[in-house]
Amino acid sequence: MISARLKGTILKELNLDEFPLEDSTTAPQVPGWDSLSHVRILCAVEQEYGIRFRTMEVLRLRNVGELQALVDRKLEEAARQS
């Protein structure tokens, strides 16, 4: 399930007031989500959560649910290292 925080970050970067993001939602399904906005979204997510993505992690993402899972994994890793 997509968190309100992640959804808000994505929608803010796309200048959308509302859009139903599901786990299976892909970038082409979302208005304005192109290759340039994809980079902005990923940077905004990194900044929002205080995490960093590796290139290969990002290249493997296929939908918003996988992005949420990656964010969750990064947050768990950070918590274990603290």
N, C-alpha and C positions, 0 to 999 in steps of 0.2 A: 504494500500500500504506500502511496506517495504521501510524504509528510506535507503538512501545510507550509512548513518553512521552505522546503525544496520547491514546492509548487509556486510559492510567492516569489522566490528568487528567479525562477525561470520566467514567469509571467512578467515580472518587472523588467527583465532584460529585453523581452519581446514587446514591451509597451502594450500588453493586453490586460484588460480589467478582469477578464474571466475566460477560462477555457477548461473543459473537463479533461484533466490529465489522468490517465490510467496507467497501470504497470506496462501494458502492451503498446502504449502510445509511442509512435516513432516520430522523428523530427519532421518528415514530409507531411505529416498529418496536422501539424500545428502551423497556423498562419504566421509567416515571417521567420520561421526557423530554417535558415539556410546555412551554408558553410561559414559565413562570417559571423552570424549571430551564434552559431554553435560554439565558436571560440570564446565569444563574449560570455555566453552562459557558463561554460566550464570555468572561466576565470572568476566569474561572480560567485559560483558555487564554492570554489576554493577559498575565496576571500570570506564568504559568509560563514563557512565552517572552520576556517583556519587549518585547512588540509591542503595537500599537494597531490596531484595525479601524475602518474607516469604515462608516457606516450603510449605504451602498449596497452595499458589499462583503458585508456580513452578509445583507442582504435577498436577494441573488442566490444564496446557498448553498442547494443542494438535497439534499446528502447529506454524509456524513462524509468521503468522498474529496475533495470540493470544499473542505471545511474544511481538510484536510491540505494541499491544494495552495495554499490561501491562506496558511496558516502558513509553508509553504516559501518562497513568494514574498516574504512580509514579512521573513523571515530573510535572504534573498538581498539584498533592498534595504538592510537594515540593515548587512550585511557590506560592501556596495559603498560606503556612506556613511562607513564607519570609516576 
